[in-house]
Amino acid sequence: MKTKVRRIGSSLGVCLPKNVIDFLQVEEGRELQIIRTMNGIELTKLSDKALEDLEICRKIYKENEDFFLLMAKN
């Protein structure tokens, strides 16, 4: 199975074939996780629990961004 790298705005991206979309059971806007492996990359759908946890982390970061940036400098 092949796909081409395409320009999407100022970025580059790939279009996933329908059978891959069906296999991953994803819809437009769903976040996917990309993991670098010894043989290339692994593309997986984040679980609903992982998405909830990620949203909590984003909220905590946004509410405490100055603190995290200060800690990163030390």
mmCIF file of the N, C-alpha and C atoms, coordinates in Angstrom:
data_MODEL
# 
_entry.id   MODEL 
# 
loop_
_atom_site.group_PDB 
_atom_site.id 
_atom_site.type_symbol 
_atom_site.label_atom_id 
_atom_site.label_alt_id 
_atom_site.label_comp_id 
_atom_site.label_asym_id 
_atom_site.label_entity_id 
_atom_site.label_seq_id 
_atom_site.pdbx_PDB_ins_code 
_atom_site.Cartn_x 
_atom_site.Cartn_y 
_atom_site.Cartn_z 
_atom_site.occupancy 
_atom_site.B_iso_or_equiv 
_atom_site.pdbx_formal_charge 
_atom_site.auth_seq_id 
_atom_site.auth_comp_id 
_atom_site.auth_asym_id 
_atom_site.auth_atom_id 
_atom_site.pdbx_PDB_model_num 
ATOM 1   N N  . MET A 1 1  ? 0.840   -1.166 0.000  1.00 0.00 ? 1  MET A N  1 
ATOM 2   C CA . MET A 1 1  ? 0.000   0.000  0.000  1.00 0.00 ? 1  MET A CA 1 
ATOM 3   C C  . MET A 1 1  ? 0.893   1.240  0.000  1.00 0.00 ? 1  MET A C  1 
ATOM 4   N N  . LYS A 1 2  ? 0.539   2.221  -0.829 1.00 0.00 ? 2  LYS A N  1 
ATOM 5   C CA . LYS A 1 2  ? 1.340   3.430  -0.932 1.00 0.00 ? 2  LYS A CA 1 
ATOM 6   C C  . LYS A 1 2  ? 0.445   4.656  -0.776 1.00 0.00 ? 2  LYS A C  1 
ATOM 7   N N  . THR A 1 3  ? 1.062   5.752  -0.376 1.00 0.00 ? 3  THR A N  1 
ATOM 8   C CA . THR A 1 3  ? 0.409   7.061  -0.374 1.00 0.00 ? 3  THR A CA 1 
ATOM 9   C C  . THR A 1 3  ? 1.483   8.099  -0.652 1.00 0.00 ? 3  THR A C  1 
ATOM 10  N N  . LYS A 1 4  ? 1.086   9.264  -1.095 1.00 0.00 ? 4  LYS A N  1 
ATOM 11  C CA . LYS A 1 4  ? 2.055   10.315 -1.423 1.00 0.00 ? 4  LYS A CA 1 
ATOM 12  C C  . LYS A 1 4  ? 2.032   11.404 -0.359 1.00 0.00 ? 4  LYS A C  1 
ATOM 13  N N  . VAL A 1 5  ? 3.198   12.021 -0.182 1.00 0.00 ? 5  VAL A N  1 
ATOM 14  C CA . VAL A 1 5  ? 3.300   13.197 0.673  1.00 0.00 ? 5  VAL A CA 1 
ATOM 15  C C  . VAL A 1 5  ? 2.765   14.369 -0.147 1.00 0.00 ? 5  VAL A C  1 
ATOM 16  N N  . ARG A 1 6  ? 1.865   15.162 0.493  1.00 0.00 ? 6  ARG A N  1 
ATOM 17  C CA . ARG A 1 6  ? 1.235   16.281 -0.215 1.00 0.00 ? 6  ARG A CA 1 
ATOM 18  C C  . ARG A 1 6  ? 1.338   17.555 0.615  1.00 0.00 ? 6  ARG A C  1 
ATOM 19  N N  . ARG A 1 7  ? 1.286   18.677 -0.056 1.00 0.00 ? 7  ARG A N  1 
ATOM 20  C CA . ARG A 1 7  ? 1.270   19.960 0.641  1.00 0.00 ? 7  ARG A CA 1 
ATOM 21  C C  . ARG A 1 7  ? -0.146  20.200 1.143  1.00 0.00 ? 7  ARG A C  1 
ATOM 22  N N  . ILE A 1 8  ? -0.242  20.524 2.443  1.00 0.00 ? 8  ILE A N  1 
ATOM 23  C CA . ILE A 1 8  ? -1.521  20.871 3.063  1.00 0.00 ? 8  ILE A CA 1 
ATOM 24  C C  . ILE A 1 8  ? -1.285  22.208 3.753  1.00 0.00 ? 8  ILE A C  1 
ATOM 25  N N  . GLY A 1 9  ? -1.684  23.291 3.100  1.00 0.00 ? 9  GLY A N  1 
ATOM 26  C CA . GLY A 1 9  ? -1.366  24.623 3.610  1.00 0.00 ? 9  GLY A CA 1 
ATOM 27  C C  . GLY A 1 9  ? 0.136   24.824 3.557  1.00 0.00 ? 9  GLY A C  1 
ATOM 28  N N  . SER A 1 10 ? 0.741   25.177 4.709  1.00 0.00 ? 10 SER A N  1 
ATOM 29  C CA . SER A 1 10 ? 2.193   25.356 4.749  1.00 0.00 ? 10 SER A CA 1 
ATOM 30  C C  . SER A 1 10 ? 2.892   24.113 5.300  1.00 0.00 ? 10 SER A C  1 
ATOM 31  N N  . SER A 1 11 ? 2.139   23.034 5.480  1.00 0.00 ? 11 SER A N  1 
ATOM 32  C CA . SER A 1 11 ? 2.689   21.787 6.018  1.00 0.00 ? 11 SER A CA 1 
ATOM 33  C C  . SER A 1 11 ? 2.713   20.715 4.943  1.00 0.00 ? 11 SER A C  1 
ATOM 34  N N  . LEU A 1 12 ? 3.289   19.581 5.302  1.00 0.00 ? 12 LEU A N  1 
ATOM 35  C CA . LEU A 1 12 ? 3.224   18.395 4.455  1.00 0.00 ? 12 LEU A CA 1 
ATOM 36  C C  . LEU A 1 12 ? 2.420   17.341 5.190  1.00 0.00 ? 12 LEU A C  1 
ATOM 37  N N  . GLY A 1 13 ? 1.697   16.525 4.458  1.00 0.00 ? 13 GLY A N  1 
ATOM 38  C CA . GLY A 1 13 ? 0.897   15.484 5.086  1.00 0.00 ? 13 GLY A CA 1 
ATOM 39  C C  . GLY A 1 13 ? 0.680   14.333 4.132  1.00 0.00 ? 13 GLY A C  1 
ATOM 40  N N  . VAL A 1 14 ? 0.044   13.313 4.641  1.00 0.00 ? 14 VAL A N  1 
ATOM 41  C CA . VAL A 1 14 ? -0.327  12.161 3.819  1.00 0.00 ? 14 VAL A CA 1 
ATOM 42  C C  . VAL A 1 14 ? -1.813  11.908 3.993  1.00 0.00 ? 14 VAL A C  1 
ATOM 43  N N  . CYS A 1 15 ? -2.422  11.397 2.951  1.00 0.00 ? 15 CYS A N  1 
ATOM 44  C CA . CYS A 1 15 ? -3.822  10.977 3.016  1.00 0.00 ? 15 CYS A CA 1 
ATOM 45  C C  . CYS A 1 15 ? -3.834  9.481  3.290  1.00 0.00 ? 15 CYS A C  1 
ATOM 46  N N  . LEU A 1 16 ? -4.627  9.081  4.262  1.00 0.00 ? 16 LEU A N  1 
ATOM 47  C CA . LEU A 1 16 ? -4.726  7.655  4.582  1.00 0.00 ? 16 LEU A CA 1 
ATOM 48  C C  . LEU A 1 16 ? -5.781  7.003  3.704  1.00 0.00 ? 16 LEU A C  1 
ATOM 49  N N  . PRO A 1 17 ? -5.458  5.857  3.108  1.00 0.00 ? 17 PRO A N  1 
ATOM 50  C CA . PRO A 1 17 ? -6.439  5.142  2.296  1.00 0.00 ? 17 PRO A CA 1 
ATOM 51  C C  . PRO A 1 17 ? -7.641  4.710  3.141  1.00 0.00 ? 17 PRO A C  1 
ATOM 52  N N  . LYS A 1 18 ? -8.792  4.554  2.493  1.00 0.00 ? 18 LYS A N  1 
ATOM 53  C CA . LYS A 1 18 ? -10.031 4.214  3.183  1.00 0.00 ? 18 LYS A CA 1 
ATOM 54  C C  . LYS A 1 18 ? -9.899  2.955  4.026  1.00 0.00 ? 18 LYS A C  1 
ATOM 55  N N  . ASN A 1 19 ? -9.193  1.947  3.538  1.00 0.00 ? 19 ASN A N  1 
ATOM 56  C CA . ASN A 1 19 ? -9.078  0.710  4.322  1.00 0.00 ? 19 ASN A CA 1 
ATOM 57  C C  . ASN A 1 19 ? -8.282  0.928  5.606  1.00 0.00 ? 19 ASN A C  1 
ATOM 58  N N  . VAL A 1 20 ? -7.341  1.877  5.610  1.00 0.00 ? 20 VAL A N  1 
ATOM 59  C CA . VAL A 1 20 ? -6.595  2.199  6.833  1.00 0.00 ? 20 VAL A CA 1 
ATOM 60  C C  . VAL A 1 20 ? -7.512  2.942  7.802  1.00 0.00 ? 20 VAL A C  1 
ATOM 61  N N  . ILE A 1 21 ? -8.294  3.891  7.276  1.00 0.00 ? 21 ILE A N  1 
ATOM 62  C CA . ILE A 1 21 ? -9.268  4.622  8.104  1.00 0.00 ? 21 ILE A CA 1 
ATOM 63  C C  . ILE A 1 21 ? -10.248 3.638  8.742  1.00 0.00 ? 21 ILE A C  1 
ATOM 64  N N  . ASP A 1 22 ? -10.746 2.706  7.945  1.00 0.00 ? 22 ASP A N  1 
ATOM 65  C CA . ASP A 1 22 ? -11.681 1.696  8.466  1.00 0.00 ? 22 ASP A CA 1 
ATOM 66  C C  . ASP A 1 22 ? -11.019 0.829  9.527  1.00 0.00 ? 22 ASP A C  1 
ATOM 67  N N  . PHE A 1 23 ? -9.770  0.414  9.284  1.00 0.00 ? 23 PHE A N  1 
ATOM 68  C CA . PHE A 1 23 ? -9.060  -0.438 10.237 1.00 0.00 ? 23 PHE A CA 1 
ATOM 69  C C  . PHE A 1 23 ? -8.853  0.280  11.567 1.00 0.00 ? 23 PHE A C  1 
ATOM 70  N N  . LEU A 1 24 ? -8.444  1.560  11.506 1.00 0.00 ? 24 LEU A N  1 
ATOM 71  C CA . LEU A 1 24 ? -8.209  2.334  12.726 1.00 0.00 ? 24 LEU A CA 1 
ATOM 72  C C  . LEU A 1 24 ? -9.512  2.779  13.391 1.00 0.00 ? 24 LEU A C  1 
ATOM 73  N N  . GLN A 1 25 ? -10.607 2.712  12.648 1.00 0.00 ? 25 GLN A N  1 
ATOM 74  C CA . GLN A 1 25 ? -11.917 3.162  13.131 1.00 0.00 ? 25 GLN A CA 1 
ATOM 75  C C  . GLN A 1 25 ? -11.839 4.616  13.610 1.00 0.00 ? 25 GLN A C  1 
ATOM 76  N N  . VAL A 1 26 ? -11.371 5.496  12.720 1.00 0.00 ? 26 VAL A N  1 
ATOM 77  C CA . VAL A 1 26 ? -11.220 6.913  13.048 1.00 0.00 ? 26 VAL A CA 1 
ATOM 78  C C  . VAL A 1 26 ? -12.096 7.754  12.133 1.00 0.00 ? 26 VAL A C  1 
ATOM 79  N N  . GLU A 1 27 ? -12.388 8.949  12.622 1.00 0.00 ? 27 GLU A N  1 
ATOM 80  C CA . GLU A 1 27 ? -13.143 9.908  11.845 1.00 0.00 ? 27 GLU A CA 1 
ATOM 81  C C  . GLU A 1 27 ? -12.335 11.200 11.766 1.00 0.00 ? 27 GLU A C  1 
ATOM 82  N N  . GLU A 1 28 ? -12.771 12.112 10.920 1.00 0.00 ? 28 GLU A N  1 
ATOM 83  C CA . GLU A 1 28 ? -12.065 13.387 10.758 1.00 0.00 ? 28 GLU A CA 1 
ATOM 84  C C  . GLU A 1 28 ? -11.949 14.093 12.106 1.00 0.00 ? 28 GLU A C  1 
ATOM 85  N N  . GLY A 1 29 ? -10.751 14.604 12.372 1.00 0.00 ? 29 GLY A N  1 
ATOM 86  C CA . GLY A 1 29 ? -10.508 15.328 13.610 1.00 0.00 ? 29 GLY A CA 1 
ATOM 87  C C  . GLY A 1 29 ? -9.980  14.476 14.745 1.00 0.00 ? 29 GLY A C  1 
ATOM 88  N N  . ARG A 1 30 ? -10.010 13.151 14.600 1.00 0.00 ? 30 ARG A N  1 
ATOM 89  C CA . ARG A 1 30 ? -9.538  12.249 15.659 1.00 0.00 ? 30 ARG A CA 1 
ATOM 90  C C  . ARG A 1 30 ? -8.020  12.321 15.750 1.00 0.00 ? 30 ARG A C  1 
ATOM 91  N N  . GLU A 1 31 ? -7.503  12.375 16.973 1.00 0.00 ? 31 GLU A N  1 
ATOM 92  C CA . GLU A 1 31 ? -6.053  12.412 17.157 1.00 0.00 ? 31 GLU A CA 1 
ATOM 93  C C  . GLU A 1 31 ? -5.485  11.006 17.027 1.00 0.00 ? 31 GLU A C  1 
ATOM 94  N N  . LEU A 1 32 ? -4.348  10.931 16.356 1.00 0.00 ? 32 LEU A N  1 
ATOM 95  C CA . LEU A 1 32 ? -3.623  9.680  16.217 1.00 0.00 ? 32 LEU A CA 1 
ATOM 96  C C  . LEU A 1 32 ? -2.260  9.836  16.872 1.00 0.00 ? 32 LEU A C  1 
ATOM 97  N N  . GLN A 1 33 ? -1.727  8.729  17.339 1.00 0.00 ? 33 GLN A N  1 
ATOM 98  C CA . GLN A 1 33 ? -0.406  8.731  17.954 1.00 0.00 ? 33 GLN A CA 1 
ATOM 99  C C  . GLN A 1 33 ? 0.587   8.150  16.957 1.00 0.00 ? 33 GLN A C  1 
ATOM 100 N N  . ILE A 1 34 ? 1.705   8.859  16.772 1.00 0.00 ? 34 ILE A N  1 
ATOM 101 C CA . ILE A 1 34 ? 2.770   8.399  15.890 1.00 0.00 ? 34 ILE A CA 1 
ATOM 102 C C  . ILE A 1 34 ? 3.965   8.038  16.759 1.00 0.00 ? 34 ILE A C  1 
ATOM 103 N N  . ILE A 1 35 ? 4.392   6.793  16.660 1.00 0.00 ? 35 ILE A N  1 
ATOM 104 C CA . ILE A 1 35 ? 5.513   6.297  17.461 1.00 0.00 ? 35 ILE A CA 1 
ATOM 105 C C  . ILE A 1 35 ? 6.629   5.869  16.514 1.00 0.00 ? 35 ILE A C  1 
ATOM 106 N N  . ARG A 1 36 ? 7.818   6.368  16.777 1.00 0.00 ? 36 ARG A N  1 
ATOM 107 C CA . ARG A 1 36 ? 8.986   5.976  15.988 1.00 0.00 ? 36 ARG A CA 1 
ATOM 108 C C  . ARG A 1 36 ? 9.439   4.592  16.451 1.00 0.00 ? 36 ARG A C  1 
ATOM 109 N N  . THR A 1 37 ? 9.628   3.684  15.510 1.00 0.00 ? 37 THR A N  1 
ATOM 110 C CA . THR A 1 37 ? 10.075  2.329  15.822 1.00 0.00 ? 37 THR A CA 1 
ATOM 111 C C  . THR A 1 37 ? 11.376  2.042  15.084 1.00 0.00 ? 37 THR A C  1 
ATOM 112 N N  . MET A 1 38 ? 11.953  0.888  15.357 1.00 0.00 ? 38 MET A N  1 
ATOM 113 C CA . MET A 1 38 ? 13.185  0.485  14.681 1.00 0.00 ? 38 MET A CA 1 
ATOM 114 C C  . MET A 1 38 ? 12.977  0.356  13.166 1.00 0.00 ? 38 MET A C  1 
ATOM 115 N N  . ASN A 1 39 ? 11.750  0.035  12.750 1.00 0.00 ? 39 ASN A N  1 
ATOM 116 C CA . ASN A 1 39 ? 11.470  -0.206 11.337 1.00 0.00 ? 39 ASN A CA 1 
ATOM 117 C C  . ASN A 1 39 ? 10.753  0.936  10.640 1.00 0.00 ? 39 ASN A C  1 
ATOM 118 N N  . GLY A 1 40 ? 10.485  2.026  11.336 1.00 0.00 ? 40 GLY A N  1 
ATOM 119 C CA . GLY A 1 40 ? 9.767   3.144  10.723 1.00 0.00 ? 40 GLY A CA 1 
ATOM 120 C C  . GLY A 1 40 ? 8.905   3.839  11.754 1.00 0.00 ? 40 GLY A C  1 
ATOM 121 N N  . ILE A 1 41 ? 7.588   3.899  11.474 1.00 0.00 ? 41 ILE A N  1 
ATOM 122 C CA . ILE A 1 41 ? 6.663   4.492  12.422 1.00 0.00 ? 41 ILE A CA 1 
ATOM 123 C C  . ILE A 1 41 ? 5.477   3.575  12.641 1.00 0.00 ? 41 ILE A C  1 
ATOM 124 N N  . GLU A 1 42 ? 4.821   3.780  13.774 1.00 0.00 ? 42 GLU A N  1 
ATOM 125 C CA . GLU A 1 42 ? 3.589   3.073  14.098 1.00 0.00 ? 42 GLU A CA 1 
ATOM 126 C C  . GLU A 1 42 ? 2.516   4.133  14.287 1.00 0.00 ? 42 GLU A C  1 
ATOM 127 N N  . LEU A 1 43 ? 1.385   3.960  13.656 1.00 0.00 ? 43 LEU A N  1 
ATOM 128 C CA . LEU A 1 43 ? 0.275   4.903  13.726 1.00 0.00 ? 43 LEU A CA 1 
ATOM 129 C C  . LEU A 1 43 ? -0.885  4.213  14.427 1.00 0.00 ? 43 LEU A C  1 
ATOM 130 N N  . THR A 1 44 ? -1.331  4.783  15.555 1.00 0.00 ? 44 THR A N  1 
ATOM 131 C CA . THR A 1 44 ? -2.428  4.166  16.305 1.00 0.00 ? 44 THR A CA 1 
ATOM 132 C C  . THR A 1 44 ? -3.429  5.228  16.738 1.00 0.00 ? 44 THR A C  1 
ATOM 133 N N  . LYS A 1 45 ? -4.640  4.781  16.963 1.00 0.00 ? 45 LYS A N  1 
ATOM 134 C CA . LYS A 1 45 ? -5.690  5.652  17.475 1.00 0.00 ? 45 LYS A CA 1 
ATOM 135 C C  . LYS A 1 45 ? -5.541  5.730  18.987 1.00 0.00 ? 45 LYS A C  1 
ATOM 136 N N  . LEU A 1 46 ? -5.578  6.951  19.530 1.00 0.00 ? 46 LEU A N  1 
ATOM 137 C CA . LEU A 1 46 ? -5.552  7.101  20.980 1.00 0.00 ? 46 LEU A CA 1 
ATOM 138 C C  . LEU A 1 46 ? -6.886  6.625  21.545 1.00 0.00 ? 46 LEU A C  1 
ATOM 139 N N  . SER A 1 47 ? -6.832  5.929  22.656 1.00 0.00 ? 47 SER A N  1 
ATOM 140 C CA . SER A 1 47 ? -8.070  5.476  23.294 1.00 0.00 ? 47 SER A CA 1 
ATOM 141 C C  . SER A 1 47 ? -8.837  6.668  23.840 1.00 0.00 ? 47 SER A C  1 
ATOM 142 N N  . ASP A 1 48 ? -10.127 6.487  24.095 1.00 0.00 ? 48 ASP A N  1 
ATOM 143 C CA . ASP A 1 48 ? -10.924 7.565  24.676 1.00 0.00 ? 48 ASP A CA 1 
ATOM 144 C C  . ASP A 1 48 ? -10.350 7.998  26.014 1.00 0.00 ? 48 ASP A C  1 
ATOM 145 N N  . LYS A 1 49 ? -9.851  7.060  26.802 1.00 0.00 ? 49 LYS A N  1 
ATOM 146 C CA . LYS A 1 49 ? -9.256  7.373  28.105 1.00 0.00 ? 49 LYS A CA 1 
ATOM 147 C C  . LYS A 1 49 ? -7.993  8.214  27.913 1.00 0.00 ? 49 LYS A C  1 
ATOM 148 N N  . ALA A 1 50 ? -7.166  7.846  26.952 1.00 0.00 ? 50 ALA A N  1 
ATOM 149 C CA . ALA A 1 50 ? -5.945  8.607  26.680 1.00 0.00 ? 50 ALA A CA 1 
ATOM 150 C C  . ALA A 1 50 ? -6.286  10.017 26.229 1.00 0.00 ? 50 ALA A C  1 
ATOM 151 N N  . LEU A 1 51 ? -7.332  10.173 25.411 1.00 0.00 ? 51 LEU A N  1 
ATOM 152 C CA . LEU A 1 51 ? -7.750  11.496 24.968 1.00 0.00 ? 51 LEU A CA 1 
ATOM 153 C C  . LEU A 1 51 ? -8.224  12.346 26.145 1.00 0.00 ? 51 LEU A C  1 
ATOM 154 N N  . GLU A 1 52 ? -8.981  11.731 27.069 1.00 0.00 ? 52 GLU A N  1 
ATOM 155 C CA . GLU A 1 52 ? -9.435  12.441 28.270 1.00 0.00 ? 52 GLU A CA 1 
ATOM 156 C C  . GLU A 1 52 ? -8.241  12.885 29.109 1.00 0.00 ? 52 GLU A C  1 
ATOM 157 N N  . ASP A 1 53 ? -7.287  11.976 29.308 1.00 0.00 ? 53 ASP A N  1 
ATOM 158 C CA . ASP A 1 53 ? -6.088  12.295 30.093 1.00 0.00 ? 53 ASP A CA 1 
ATOM 159 C C  . ASP A 1 53 ? -5.286  13.412 29.431 1.00 0.00 ? 53 ASP A C  1 
ATOM 160 N N  . LEU A 1 54 ? -5.162  13.356 28.116 1.00 0.00 ? 54 LEU A N  1 
ATOM 161 C CA . LEU A 1 54 ? -4.429  14.374 27.379 1.00 0.00 ? 54 LEU A CA 1 
ATOM 162 C C  . LEU A 1 54 ? -5.100  15.734 27.532 1.00 0.00 ? 54 LEU A C  1 
ATOM 163 N N  . GLU A 1 55 ? -6.415  15.776 27.489 1.00 0.00 ? 55 GLU A N  1 
ATOM 164 C CA . GLU A 1 55 ? -7.142  17.037 27.648 1.00 0.00 ? 55 GLU A CA 1 
ATOM 165 C C  . GLU A 1 55 ? -6.950  17.609 29.053 1.00 0.00 ? 55 GLU A C  1 
ATOM 166 N N  . ILE A 1 56 ? -6.920  16.751 30.064 1.00 0.00 ? 56 ILE A N  1 
ATOM 167 C CA . ILE A 1 56 ? -6.648  17.198 31.437 1.00 0.00 ? 56 ILE A CA 1 
ATOM 168 C C  . ILE A 1 56 ? -5.253  17.800 31.520 1.00 0.00 ? 56 ILE A C  1 
ATOM 169 N N  . CYS A 1 57 ? -4.264  17.143 30.907 1.00 0.00 ? 57 CYS A N  1 
ATOM 170 C CA . CYS A 1 57 ? -2.890  17.655 30.911 1.00 0.00 ? 57 CYS A CA 1 
ATOM 171 C C  . CYS A 1 57 ? -2.804  18.998 30.206 1.00 0.00 ? 57 CYS A C  1 
ATOM 172 N N  . ARG A 1 58 ? -3.495  19.131 29.077 1.00 0.00 ? 58 ARG A N  1 
ATOM 173 C CA . ARG A 1 58 ? -3.489  20.410 28.357 1.00 0.00 ? 58 ARG A CA 1 
ATOM 174 C C  . ARG A 1 58 ? -4.085  21.525 29.212 1.00 0.00 ? 58 ARG A C  1 
ATOM 175 N N  . LYS A 1 59 ? -5.164  21.209 29.910 1.00 0.00 ? 59 LYS A N  1 
ATOM 176 C CA . LYS A 1 59 ? -5.810  22.202 30.769 1.00 0.00 ? 59 LYS A CA 1 
ATOM 177 C C  . LYS A 1 59 ? -4.878  22.614 31.911 1.00 0.00 ? 59 LYS A C  1 
ATOM 178 N N  . ILE A 1 60 ? -4.242  21.643 32.546 1.00 0.00 ? 60 ILE A N  1 
ATOM 179 C CA . ILE A 1 60 ? -3.305  21.940 33.639 1.00 0.00 ? 60 ILE A CA 1 
ATOM 180 C C  . ILE A 1 60 ? -2.153  22.788 33.117 1.00 0.00 ? 60 ILE A C  1 
ATOM 181 N N  . TYR A 1 61 ? -1.617  22.429 31.955 1.00 0.00 ? 61 TYR A N  1 
ATOM 182 C CA . TYR A 1 61 ? -0.511  23.206 31.385 1.00 0.00 ? 61 TYR A CA 1 
ATOM 183 C C  . TYR A 1 61 ? -0.949  24.637 31.093 1.00 0.00 ? 61 TYR A C  1 
ATOM 184 N N  . LYS A 1 62 ? -2.112  24.782 30.459 1.00 0.00 ? 62 LYS A N  1 
ATOM 185 C CA . LYS A 1 62 ? -2.575  26.121 30.088 1.00 0.00 ? 62 LYS A CA 1 
ATOM 186 C C  . LYS A 1 62 ? -2.768  26.990 31.330 1.00 0.00 ? 62 LYS A C  1 
ATOM 187 N N  . GLU A 1 63 ? -3.306  26.408 32.398 1.00 0.00 ? 63 GLU A N  1 
ATOM 188 C CA . GLU A 1 63 ? -3.549  27.160 33.630 1.00 0.00 ? 63 GLU A CA 1 
ATOM 189 C C  . GLU A 1 63 ? -2.250  27.499 34.361 1.00 0.00 ? 63 GLU A C  1 
ATOM 190 N N  . ASN A 1 64 ? -1.175  26.753 34.080 1.00 0.00 ? 64 ASN A N  1 
ATOM 191 C CA . ASN A 1 64 ? 0.093   26.919 34.796 1.00 0.00 ? 64 ASN A CA 1 
ATOM 192 C C  . ASN A 1 64 ? 1.275   27.109 33.852 1.00 0.00 ? 64 ASN A C  1 
ATOM 193 N N  . GLU A 1 65 ? 1.028   27.665 32.688 1.00 0.00 ? 65 GLU A N  1 
ATOM 194 C CA . GLU A 1 65 ? 2.054   27.767 31.658 1.00 0.00 ? 65 GLU A CA 1 
ATOM 195 C C  . GLU A 1 65 ? 3.296   28.518 32.150 1.00 0.00 ? 65 GLU A C  1 
ATOM 196 N N  . ASP A 1 66 ? 3.094   29.637 32.857 1.00 0.00 ? 66 ASP A N  1 
ATOM 197 C CA . ASP A 1 66 ? 4.246   30.405 33.351 1.00 0.00 ? 66 ASP A CA 1 
ATOM 198 C C  . ASP A 1 66 ? 5.131   29.563 34.263 1.00 0.00 ? 66 ASP A C  1 
ATOM 199 N N  . PHE A 1 67 ? 4.512   28.777 35.131 1.00 0.00 ? 67 PHE A N  1 
ATOM 200 C CA . PHE A 1 67 ? 5.260   27.913 36.040 1.00 0.00 ? 67 PHE A CA 1 
ATOM 201 C C  . PHE A 1 67 ? 6.070   26.886 35.259 1.00 0.00 ? 67 PHE A C  1 
ATOM 202 N N  . PHE A 1 68 ? 5.440   26.225 34.291 1.00 0.00 ? 68 PHE A N  1 
ATOM 203 C CA . PHE A 1 68 ? 6.137   25.198 33.518 1.00 0.00 ? 68 PHE A CA 1 
ATOM 204 C C  . PHE A 1 68 ? 7.290   25.791 32.715 1.00 0.00 ? 68 PHE A C  1 
ATOM 205 N N  . LEU A 1 69 ? 7.091   26.979 32.158 1.00 0.00 ? 69 LEU A N  1 
ATOM 206 C CA . LEU A 1 69 ? 8.165   27.627 31.394 1.00 0.00 ? 69 LEU A CA 1 
ATOM 207 C C  . LEU A 1 69 ? 9.318   27.991 32.319 1.00 0.00 ? 69 LEU A C  1 
ATOM 208 N N  . LEU A 1 70 ? 9.013   28.468 33.518 1.00 0.00 ? 70 LEU A N  1 
ATOM 209 C CA . LEU A 1 70 ? 10.054  28.796 34.497 1.00 0.00 ? 70 LEU A CA 1 
ATOM 210 C C  . LEU A 1 70 ? 10.825  27.540 34.891 1.00 0.00 ? 70 LEU A C  1 
ATOM 211 N N  . MET A 1 71 ? 10.127  26.447 35.132 1.00 0.00 ? 71 MET A N  1 
ATOM 212 C CA . MET A 1 71 ? 10.769  25.187 35.511 1.00 0.00 ? 71 MET A CA 1 
ATOM 213 C C  . MET A 1 71 ? 11.654  24.668 34.383 1.00 0.00 ? 71 MET A C  1 
ATOM 214 N N  . ALA A 1 72 ? 11.245  24.874 33.155 1.00 0.00 ? 72 ALA A N  1 
ATOM 215 C CA . ALA A 1 72 ? 12.022  24.390 32.006 1.00 0.00 ? 72 ALA A CA 1 
ATOM 216 C C  . ALA A 1 72 ? 13.362  25.112 31.884 1.00 0.00 ? 72 ALA A C  1 
ATOM 217 N N  . LYS A 1 73 ? 13.412  26.341 32.374 1.00 0.00 ? 73 LYS A N  1 
ATOM 218 C CA . LYS A 1 73 ? 14.660  27.114 32.308 1.00 0.00 ? 73 LYS A CA 1 
ATOM 219 C C  . LYS A 1 73 ? 15.687  26.642 33.347 1.00 0.00 ? 73 LYS A C  1 
ATOM 220 N N  . ASN A 1 74 ? 15.222  25.993 34.391 1.00 0.00 ? 74 ASN A N  1 
ATOM 221 C CA . ASN A 1 74 ? 16.130  25.557 35.485 1.00 0.00 ? 74 ASN A CA 1 
ATOM 222 C C  . ASN A 1 74 ? 16.670  24.190 35.258 1.00 0.00 ? 74 ASN A C  1 
# 
